[in-house]
Structure formats: structure tokens, C-alpha cells
Amino acid sequence: MFIHRTMKPTIMLGILALAAGTAGTVGAPTLAGAADFSGKKIQLITPYREGGGTDTYARLFAPYLAKHLPGKPVILVKNLPGGGSIKGSNKFEASAKPDGLMFVATSTSTMVSQVFGGDKRKFNMLKWRQIMVSPRGTIIYTSPSTGAKGKDAAADIKAMRGKKLLYGGKKANAGELRTIVAFEVLGLDVQSVFGLSRGNARKAFMRGELNLSHDTAGTYFKKVEKLVKQGKAVPLFTLGFPNGKGKIGRDPAFPNLPHLAEVYEKLNGKKPSGAMWGASKSLFAMGVAASKGFALPKGTPDDVYNAYLKAAKDTLKDKKFQKKAKKMLGNYPQLFGEDAQDAVKEAVDLSPEINKWFKDFLKNKFNVKV
């Protein structure tokens, strides 16, 4: 059974998988029957406002996780927005017991806060037991007023150099950082306007107040593709997608668009490397490979953890879930268990070199200390 604390928002989630995808090997689900949540109420902490992407993700999965957990418990979605997920994630860290009665929804912003949250962050994602993470593609687009034609991304980047380029986002050390660093990788001089949600940034782009923007794949197809058909937006490149070999390949939702590394190589005649590229790859892991997910607190025993793993996989196989999600979800592979844990670790466990690059970049470009 699933109970809404607030009215269910219109679902605009973007592309995730309908198949169970790659399954992690942490604790095979053979022990799942040892856990029983009969008659229990479970809190799903969602550190974001109602109607946002992570809230939508949580409310999409919650009734099916409740259905497939042993004992069919009640799942209550509790929104605790604030501080780029810091408020809710801190609450989860302080309150969650290892009994399976509280779990948390995670997103790119949670990982950015893990890395750049400073003293305000009291949680540690690396100690949580990741149930699953869901990749989401990221596409960057521009206005034709920048000189971009949409036929050759490298040529478009060259045409855009020297132009006044304006991009909008929440703040320098938020989820938009993955796109900001991508602009740096390509040598674009972009002025960032902060204090804007993705929706407000998109509206500002549509009004002509900004000429650069990004969206996840699902939002792009719903909100931006029509602008492309009207000649008001030009798709440039994607951040790519993990190809299963430890490398970045083309986003399956945009097979005809080059990814960031391809554009860099065409512009410079060599593959990207160095600390800036390492930072970009870390942000890629945060914003694409592990964009959304669910986690249990540290110390959760294997029987409880395995019950959640099995419920998550069974949800992805559930015919009713697939039917409900058919128009919203694509075929991006989901990561479970060890694979999910590794994806989060790759995103937030930075080397000293990459950590220093981030600190210097944010301080020198935006006067932001982390």
C-alpha cells in the first residue's frame, strides 16, 4: 500500500529503464525472505520539493516497491527540501535506523552536496547502502543566434567562441556544474546566471534571455524538441553515456549527436586528459551514470538490504509498472547493489588532484569556497 503525503504531480521524469538491467552482486536476493514488513510504515525521505524530478522519481517507484517488499508495507513519501538536498539527507543520516523503515531518494544534487556541501553536510553517501541508481542522459542546446547550425558540433562551438554566451542554473556548486565544466572543456567563455531552477532557466531560454541551456533526455523530448522543430533551438552535444567498458559512449537517446569527448577530440585533434577532464568525468558520474537512486542507511543488515534489492528488480519487471511508465521511461540500464555502489563511489570519491581542481575552479571563477 502507498500513501501520498501530497497530491501526486504530473510525471515528467525523463528516460530510465524498464528492464531490470545490470544487477549488482552485493548479497544475492536469496535471503530476502528473512525480512518481513507486514503492518509496517516505511518513510521514503525525498530531499526535494513536491513535483520536482526526484520527487517524481520517488512517487513513480514507491507504490511498486511497497507491493514487492515482503509484507506489502505502507510507504510514505516525505519531502524535506532545502540546501540542494542537504536538509533531507542530513535528516536521513541522523534518523534512519538499519531496520528498513526509512530509505532515501538520491540525485545528482545529493552527490554534488556530498562533494561541495562543506560543514553544512552531515551525511556520507559512501557509507549508505545503495539499492539502485538510474542513469539519465544530458543534452546541451543553444539558440541559433549564437551562430550554431546543428550540423557539426565542433563547427558550432567554433562559431560560438567570442559570442556573448549566457547560461542559467541554481548555483555554481549545484547539478549545473556538470554543464559549466563541459563549457570549460570546450573553451567556451560562458557567463552563468544563478538563482534559476531548470524550469525557469528553460523559460528564460525560450524568452531569449539566455542562449545556452541543458536538460535531461525526457524533459528535452517533452519541452525542447518542439523548439528545435520551430528553429528556436539547436542541439549541440550530450555528456555521453557509460558504454559498459569503463568508457563514455554516445547517449542511446541521441545516437546521432556526439558526446563531449568526441567534440573535444575533433576540435583539438587529441583525446581529453588532465585534471579538468577528470573533474568532468566525475561530474558525468554524478549527473548521468547515477542521476537518481535509492539508498538505505549504513549498517542495514543483508536480509533487509536484499529485500529492497529484490523489490527494486521486481518493480522493473512489473507489467503494471511498465505500462504506467511506458511513455516516460526509456531503455537506459539500471544499476543495482555493488554496481550502484561503485557508480556513487566513482562520482563522489575524488582524488586529491581532482578535488583541488574543483576547489580552485569554483574559487577563481565564481568566488565560491568549498
Buried (B, 14 or more C-beta within 10 A) or exposed (E): EBEEEEEBBEBBBBBBBBBBBBBBEBBBBEBBEEBBBEEBEBBBBBBBBBBBBBBBBBBBBBBBBBBBBBEBBBBBBBBBBBBBBBBBBBBBBEEBEBBBBBBBBBBBBBBBBBBBBEEEBEBEBEEBBBBBBBBBBBBBBBBBEBBBEBEBBBBBBBBBBEBEBBBBBBBBBBBBBBBBBBBBBBEBEBEBEBEBEBBEBBBBBBEEEBBBBBBBBBBBBBBBBEBBEEEBBBBBBBBBBBEEEEEBBBBBBBEEBBBBBBBBBBBEEEEBEEBBBBBBBBBBBBBBBBBBBBBBBEEBBBBBBBBBBBBBBBBBEBEEBBEBBEEBBBEBBBBBBBBBBBBBBBBBBBEEEBBEBBBEBBEEEBEBEB
